[in-house]
């Protein structure tokens, strides 16, 4: 039975991704759980939605407002339907979703594929049809579906697949497009089967607000082992990155490996660590759901979260995750005994390439990668090695901290003028796909140099930080200009005739 179900799951993993028209690039938004847990209410959700607009975060792509656990009453009604807590949500869920939709945002909710949610509210296991109808009736656009209290229905990929498939079928039967965010912590080789039923799938235990600190609640230390799982929580940023590395290429449009919510702004890491955290989640095509309390958003956190050049990597229409091409643990260790350096490289639309130098060592490091290494995964000889590449620093145009503080403190009218004066990218007006295809300079970062054919990209990376670059072929741009010029000349000649 075990070998049969493993084979079934692997076959599913190589099949097509979900094609319900949703999450063709990773979803962006906000979820309350990391910062606020069960402290949920109507006012929290609606106030946060307004802050997304006022801070400009909606206009760099964060459009899902996701209400996590603890929203429900402790018992179902006489028809076995879920009931919203009347104290926390006095006007009901339809009111909340209508208000959010009126703001140009999308509304997400939470349940668990168990008899109870993780906070012990009614779960949806064996009530999938009723609950899917409720979510559709309430105007929900997104469902995070957890893994607590699952009555022992796990242990093989097939059993877990069938448990989560029940809600997938129920959601589809409602006729309402609802993004399905599966959250089973990577249990039972999720990467091998979840792409067939989910728009995103959690691939590890819960993140916590530490960069490298190990914890027994996230004990898996051999991510290349397909049976390596970490039910529970307290997984560091580095642990999750290493967990995903062997399966990073499994993400695809409509089915993304979810590295869990962002901790940026929650206070447990340094600015450089948060920058690395955000960059890696973006490069590995994880959904980007902010997990901080936006009512106390700091200017430094805003300038990480609103960087359109990094978000553009995550939203690239080619939809390819970066892949790790180098890792070394022979470096200085921190106080937790952790230390390593990594290099990641990934394809982007139009022949561009993203390269990330991650330094999780306990000292600044000089790091380098040759073009041969950067294009290592090309079949046969990589022609890119023969080309000259412009190097664009994706953090060089980070918003100034003073400007961010003014935006957070300003009146709505002044904010609009500030964004206009800063010429900040607005994905509500120009979707990332269009901006990337048109080569919008605000999405490219700052050009800082070139790499010659057969050359090497070298940079110094501060400890517990990252340097991330977009490479654009100089030769390819010249060829494009020649082709374009030739077409113009041909058209002119034709017109003269």
Secondary structure as GFF3:
##gff-version 3
##sequence-region A 1 497
A	DSSP	alpha_helix	2	13	.	.	.	ID=ss1
A	DSSP	beta_strand	28	31	.	.	.	ID=ss2
A	DSSP	alpha_helix	33	36	.	.	.	ID=ss3
A	DSSP	alpha_helix	42	54	.	.	.	ID=ss4
A	DSSP	three_ten_helix	58	60	.	.	.	ID=ss5
A	DSSP	beta_strand	64	66	.	.	.	ID=ss6
A	DSSP	alpha_helix	92	102	.	.	.	ID=ss7
A	DSSP	beta_strand	106	112	.	.	.	ID=ss8
A	DSSP	alpha_helix	128	137	.	.	.	ID=ss9
A	DSSP	beta_strand	142	146	.	.	.	ID=ss10
A	DSSP	alpha_helix	157	173	.	.	.	ID=ss11
A	DSSP	beta_strand	179	182	.	.	.	ID=ss12
A	DSSP	alpha_helix	190	193	.	.	.	ID=ss13
A	DSSP	three_ten_helix	194	196	.	.	.	ID=ss14
A	DSSP	beta_strand	200	202	.	.	.	ID=ss15
A	DSSP	three_ten_helix	216	218	.	.	.	ID=ss16
A	DSSP	alpha_helix	237	245	.	.	.	ID=ss17
A	DSSP	three_ten_helix	248	250	.	.	.	ID=ss18
A	DSSP	beta_strand	256	258	.	.	.	ID=ss19
A	DSSP	alpha_helix	271	283	.	.	.	ID=ss20
A	DSSP	beta_strand	288	290	.	.	.	ID=ss21
A	DSSP	three_ten_helix	294	296	.	.	.	ID=ss22
A	DSSP	alpha_helix	299	305	.	.	.	ID=ss23
A	DSSP	alpha_helix	308	314	.	.	.	ID=ss24
A	DSSP	beta_strand	323	328	.	.	.	ID=ss25
A	DSSP	beta_strand	341	347	.	.	.	ID=ss26
A	DSSP	three_ten_helix	349	351	.	.	.	ID=ss27
A	DSSP	beta_strand	353	359	.	.	.	ID=ss28
A	DSSP	beta_strand	365	370	.	.	.	ID=ss29
A	DSSP	alpha_helix	371	374	.	.	.	ID=ss30
A	DSSP	three_ten_helix	383	386	.	.	.	ID=ss31
A	DSSP	beta_strand	389	393	.	.	.	ID=ss32
A	DSSP	alpha_helix	401	409	.	.	.	ID=ss33
A	DSSP	alpha_helix	412	422	.	.	.	ID=ss34
A	DSSP	alpha_helix	432	437	.	.	.	ID=ss35
A	DSSP	three_ten_helix	441	443	.	.	.	ID=ss36
A	DSSP	beta_strand	446	451	.	.	.	ID=ss37
A	DSSP	beta_strand	456	461	.	.	.	ID=ss38
A	DSSP	beta_strand	465	473	.	.	.	ID=ss39
A	DSSP	alpha_helix	474	496	.	.	.	ID=ss40
###
